[in-house]
Amino acid sequence: MELDTYDKAVLNGEYGETKQKMMEVLVSLGKIYDAERLIEVKSVQVSGASYKTVGEEGLSWVNSLSGKVVVPSFLNPIGMPRLDWESLDIPSDFAKKQLELTSAYAKLGIKLTCTCTPYYYQIVERGDHLAWSESSAVVYANSVLGARTNREGGPSALASALTGKTPEYGLHIVKNRLPQIEFHIDNPEAAKSWTNAHYGALGIVAGAIAGNKIPLFTGIRPNRDMLKSMGAAMAASGAVALFHVNEITPETRFPFFKKHIEEDKRETVIIEVAEIDELFSELEPDAVAVGCPHLSKEELESLASLLDGRKVVMPFYVFAAEELKRGNEALYSKILKSGAKIVPDTCMVVSPLADHKGCIMTNSGKAFTYLPSMCGSIPRLGTLEECVKVGCGEK
Ligand code: F3S
């Protein structure tokens, strides 16, 4: 693999021991994947941010690192809000460890924007090379924004943050971004009335079939929040890091992709609307959780208008980045007035909040997939409107 002067200097330890080790990680990764060189990344999103997932070993590893990041770097959602966590049902020994882990990352210069939707808080352009690690953020950046990132692990993302580089392989290379499997919906007319939750359900079904292939969807017209919901679910039920929706996602409009889509044959799968509908159930929930991935401004507006004048009758958690609050205080107060709790910077499945809560109702295909294994909870899928109605005790 070709290394430039800077790469070699870091590798020789001229920038300190931590960065030297980090460069070794990137070079090894590059060799495994036959990368020809390392390329610069515009930003990094670091996973391994919740103490629930990294444990003591992860905490002491992050504590052992030194040096500062050289590109804008953000953290994945953590296991609880950094402030005011006492008002939630968070065990204090977990909180202590979580805060220690968060400050270890902050010492490295990583911004405590702890979210799986970092794309709402920074400019990401088509063709940008990134090193992001949270699966829903990766699939959104690649598919909806047309940026380029592999699905990084915690250590490789951290290595990119501290060196500004990543090996050029996988989804950084245009020819590796072409669709490999095609999905059609048996009744595209019915899909016209789908909500974000239906697109999450589509993601669950398609992701399980696609595995780590790159899907192409035709005959549907999802908006950005629907694409977010669909991609997050596909990354959870499968390992999808990039998908295309014909005439909707940016790369399908490029002549090179258009030609490939029209001329090349690929496996085609028909998904029935009935398969999507079957995922919605009537179970009696014990709590409601929305905001997986973290809410967009538009989702916040819809939720605030649905909860306006209503009162929740069970724990109702809303997950969003702390940054979303700025400028949206009026929407926040409508939601809070209903008795719902807005939990900033926290991931619903890597927080003790959702652990063993019985049945949790959600509008997220990704949460629906992970709640049983990560939290020991039974999930119920519903639209945002249904989540609000049920959460407020209305049938
Ligand atoms: Fe975000 Fe956690 Fe869901 S990282 S996408 S809230 S599982």
Boltz pocket constraint, residues with backbone or C-beta under 6 A from the ligand:
constraints:
  - pocket:
      binder: B
      contacts: [[A, 76], [A, 77], [A, 116], [A, 134], [A, 136], [A, 232], [A, 291], [A, 292], [A, 293], [A, 294], [A, 319], [A, 346], [A, 347], [A, 348], [A, 349], [A, 350], [A, 366], [A, 367], [A, 370]]
      max_distance: 6.0
